[in-house]
């Protein structure tokens, strides 16, 4: 007894499986889309509340002239070297603060 499976039946089954996969992906996208809208609404918040919050003043840019002593310079250099080795990207020192 030999099982005869033609090329046309194989193509039909393949197309059916592809349609099932795309149908499931479409249903999944329909369930995820409302969740994205909820996230956007939470981030925006209420317009009245946003108007009541005063804007924070922009911090003064940190420059090389703000480093007061040699220890602060060493701390800034060591921190920037460590951050560069960790993140593998270029670093810019924005502030230096002494921790006691």
VOTIDO-409681 format. One record per residue (C-alpha): z, x, y; residue in one letter. Coordinates in steps of 0.2 Angstrom, whole numbers. Each point is the difference from the previous one (the first is absolute). Layout:
// residues N
Z Z	X X	Y Y	rest A
...
***
This chain:
// residues 100
Z 0	X 0	Y 0	rest X
Z -6	X 7	Y 16	rest X
Z 7	X -5	Y 17	rest X
Z -15	X -2	Y 12	rest X
Z 5	X 3	Y 19	rest X
Z -15	X 0	Y 11	rest X
Z -2	X 10	Y 16	rest X
Z -1	X -17	Y 10	rest X
Z 16	X -6	Y -7	rest X
Z 8	X 17	Y 5	rest X
Z -7	X -2	Y 17	rest X
Z 7	X -18	Y 1	rest X
Z 17	X 6	Y -5	rest X
Z 0	X 14	Y 12	rest X
Z -4	X -11	Y 14	rest X
Z 13	X -13	Y -5	rest X
Z 13	X 14	Y 0	rest X
Z -5	X 7	Y 17	rest X
Z 1	X -18	Y 7	rest X
Z 17	X -2	Y -7	rest X
Z 6	X 16	Y 8	rest X
Z -7	X -4	Y 17	rest X
Z 7	X -17	Y -1	rest X
Z 18	X 7	Y -4	rest X
Z -2	X 12	Y 15	rest X
Z -6	X -14	Y 11	rest X
Z 16	X -10	Y -5	rest X
Z 11	X 15	Y 3	rest X
Z -7	X 3	Y 17	rest X
Z 3	X -19	Y 5	rest X
Z 18	X 2	Y -5	rest X
Z 2	X 17	Y 10	rest X
Z -8	X -6	Y 16	rest X
Z 14	X -12	Y 5	rest X
Z 13	X 14	Y -3	rest X
Z -9	X 11	Y 13	rest X
Z 0	X -14	Y 13	rest X
Z 19	X -2	Y -3	rest X
Z 2	X 19	Y 3	rest X
Z -10	X 0	Y 16	rest X
Z 11	X -15	Y 6	rest X
Z 16	X 9	Y -3	rest X
Z -6	X 16	Y 9	rest X
Z -5	X -10	Y 15	rest X
Z 16	X -10	Y 1	rest X
Z 3	X -13	Y 13	rest X
Z -9	X 3	Y 16	rest X
Z 15	X -5	Y 11	rest X
Z 11	X 13	Y -9	rest X
Z -12	X 13	Y 3	rest X
Z -1	X -3	Y 18	rest X
Z 19	X 1	Y 2	rest X
Z 2	X 17	Y -8	rest X
Z -2	X 14	Y 14	rest X
Z -12	X 14	Y -3	rest X
Z 8	X 16	Y -4	rest X
Z -4	X 14	Y 13	rest X
Z -11	X 13	Y -7	rest X
Z 9	X 16	Y -5	rest X
Z -3	X 16	Y 10	rest X
Z -12	X 11	Y -10	rest X
Z 9	X 15	Y -8	rest X
Z -7	X 17	Y 6	rest X
Z 3	X 18	Y -4	rest X
Z 9	X 1	Y 17	rest X
Z 14	X -12	Y -7	rest X
Z 5	X 13	Y -13	rest X
Z 16	X 7	Y 8	rest X
Z 5	X 14	Y -12	rest X
Z -6	X 11	Y -15	rest X
Z 9	X -11	Y -13	rest X
Z -9	X -16	Y 6	rest X
Z -17	X 10	Y -1	rest X
Z 4	X 6	Y -18	rest X
Z 5	X -18	Y -5	rest X
Z -16	X -7	Y 7	rest X
Z -11	X 13	Y -9	rest X
Z 9	X -2	Y -17	rest X
Z -1	X -19	Y 1	rest X
Z -19	X 0	Y 4	rest X
Z -3	X 13	Y -14	rest X
Z 9	X -10	Y -12	rest X
Z -8	X -16	Y 5	rest X
Z -17	X 8	Y -1	rest X
Z 3	X 6	Y -18	rest X
Z 6	X -17	Y -5	rest X
Z -13	X -11	Y 8	rest X
Z -15	X 13	Y -1	rest X
Z -5	X -6	Y 18	rest X
Z 1	X 8	Y 17	rest X
Z 16	X -4	Y 9	rest X
Z 5	X -2	Y 18	rest X
Z 19	X 2	Y 5	rest X
Z 4	X -15	Y 11	rest X
Z 19	X 2	Y 1	rest X
Z 14	X 12	Y -4	rest X
Z 18	X -7	Y -2	rest X
Z 16	X 10	Y -4	rest X
Z 10	X -7	Y -15	rest X
Z 18	X 5	Y -1	rest X
***
